Amino acid sequence: MVNYKTTVSASLPQPGKSQPCSAFGCRIVDSHSSHQRSRSFLATAVLLGCIAGSTPGSHAASVDATTRTAPKSIVAWSYENTNSPQFEVLKEAAAKFNREQHAYRVEMMSGNPYRDKYKEAANGTLPCLMNLDGSELAGLAWPQFLQPIERFVTPQWLNDFLPSIVAQGRYQGRLYVLGQFDSGMVLWGNRRYLRAAGVRIPTLESPWSVAEFEENLAKLAVLKEVDYPLDLSLYVKLHQFYSYAYSPILQGFGGDLIDRSNYRTAKGVLDGPQSVQAMTHFQRWVQNGWARTAPVSAEGKDFEMGKTALSWTGHWGYFPYHQALGKDLVLMPLPDFGHGIKTGMGSITWGISSTCPYPAAAWKFLAHYLLAPETILRMTNLQGGIPSRRSALARSPLYGPHGPLKLILRQLEVAGVPRPPTPAYDTISKAFGAAVSSIVAGADVQSELSKAADIIDQGIAANQRYPYP
């Protein structure tokens, strides 16, 4: 049998090679890259033939449940913390897999902080299964730390997944990852305050315009019960959140984080007139006292405590907000700032590392256990995410025919904008996050966005524009 782990090691960084870097490590740039990739997947095909059987794809392999040898270890790094209910769902899926066959044993571990741990890819110590944010896919697929998974799936099986989930899982046309849930940014409102201020509740068909949005902020600001009208979640200091949560504002005004025609420059887009207009409005909301930064210790409790009338955040707000406000909680679409509603999308995914010695077995666990509709529903019922499969959505108490969060799914379908699928996304997030922080503090909008665009373009140039073999 071909030693797959040894074969694919040729595609990992080697001394003396040119190694442009992404957030997760470096990749080889030489004339042999495509041949190395071919040899790696040929080895995988041989391995699949050795343990052939059936999974959701015509080329997938089953695991021999009758083996008497010691089970082979499949390590999985989860994004979830070990003390969370979500991690318990993952552990139970692993335990079920381990009970139902004995050739392999999944070891579910917490990979938090996963971004730092995945930098271990450079020395070849990645686990078989990797739990990563969809925005980080390109940063791991470009240096070949992940292997494509399309050979395991059939179109019929894949069609059960939301188009946004499948799109998020692709890089350079190849499918690398799939997730259990999607996400979406929305406006949460306190119905009692909206009524008191005479503010209409918007719909997807008739959202607020930028003028109406700002008029409503002014109306809500004068209510004596309201400290300030809009919680923008500015207490969150993670650069990834800022780019996820506020890029829909850029896009709503006609701007963006990067030129999406080729993902090679942010100049003229991130610091273009539409983006400058967007962030000028954003800055005005803070300067007018309609939004404010909150200390990290506050943990965004102002909306729950009735100090603010609106909350600009994602699906994860539902459970704490509903518990605090009950029937006064109202779910609303984001405003239309002139170019249609735009919303953030994408979430945590699962993929198989290029050094995994048992990719077929890892896929069997991923497809039949982690991505099973039952597991997806257990996970999303805990954290409010959008189930990634239609077969799970139909049974979801949150997103089904009478679910309270249906609007999030509908908005995603018509207004979702994926985060830029480029290895430069980590640089984009950091640069934009820094610009947001400075703009909130009162810095010149044009200067800060131009500075961010320069940083992004320099990073792209330093990596030869991220060539893909």
WOWO-V189074 format. One line per field, one symbol per residue. ss: DSSP state (a for helix, b for strand, c for the rest). psi: psi as a letter, one per 30 degrees, with the letter a starting at -180 (. if undefined). burial: + if it has 24 or more other C-alpha atoms within 12 Angstrom, else -. A space follows every 10 residues. Layout:
# WOWO-V189074
ss->???
psi->???
burial->???
This chain:
# WOWO-V189074
ss->cccaaaaaaa accccccccc bbccbbcccc ccaaaaaaaa aaaaaaaaaa cccccccccc cccccccccc cbbbbbbbcc ccccaaaaaa aaaaaaaaaa cccbbbbbbb cccaaaaaaa aaacccccbb bbbaaaaaaa accccbbcca aaccaaaacc bcaaaaaacb bccbbcbbbc bbccbbbbbb aaaaaacccc ccccccccba aaaaaaaaaa accccccccb bcccccccaa aaaaaaaaaa aacccccccc cccccccccc ccaaaaaaaa aaaaaaaccc bccccaaacc cccccccccb bbbbccaaaa aaaaaaaabb bbcccbcccc ccbccccbbb bbbcccccaa aaaaaaaaaa ccaaaaaaaa aaaccbbcba aaaccccccc cccccaaaaa aaaaabcccc ccccaaaaaa aaaaaaaaaa ccccaaaaaa aaaaaaaaaa aaccccccc
psi->kkjeeeefff flkkkflkil kafgallkjl fgeeeeeeee feeeeeeeff hlbkaflfgl klkjfgkflk kkkjkkkkfk kfgleeeeee eeeeeeeeef lgfljkjklk gkjeeeefff efgggllekk jlkfffeefe eeghflklgf fflleeefff kkeeeeeefk khfkkelllf lalkklkklj eeeeeefhkl kllefilkle eeeeeeeeee ffkffkekej jghffkgkee eeeeefffee effgalfljf ffhfkfkfde gleeeeeefe eeeeeeefgf llkkkeffhh feeeggflfk kjaafffeee eeeefbffkk klllljgfhl kkklllaklk lklfgkfiee eeeeeeefde gkeeeeeeef feggljkfke feefgkfega egkfgeeeee eeefgkjlkk ikffeeeeee eeeeeeeeee fglkeeeeee eeeeeeeeee efghgikk.
burial->---++-++++ +++-----++ +++++++++- --+--++-++ +-++++++-- ++-++++-++ ++++------ -+++++++++ -----++-++ ++++--++-- ++++++++++ +--++-+++- ++-+-+++++ ++++++++++ ++++++++++ +++----+-+ ++++++++++ +---++++++ ++++++++++ ++++--+-++ ++-+--++++ --++-+++++ +-+--+++++ +++++++-++ ++++++++++ +++++++++- --++++++++ ++-+++++++ ++++++--++ +++------+ ++++++++++ ++++++++++ ++--+---++ ++++++++-+ ++++++++++ ++++++++++ ++++++++++ ++++++++++ ++++++++++ +++--+-+++ ---+++++++ +++-++++++ ++++++++++ +++++++-++ ----++-+++ +++++++-++ --+-++++-
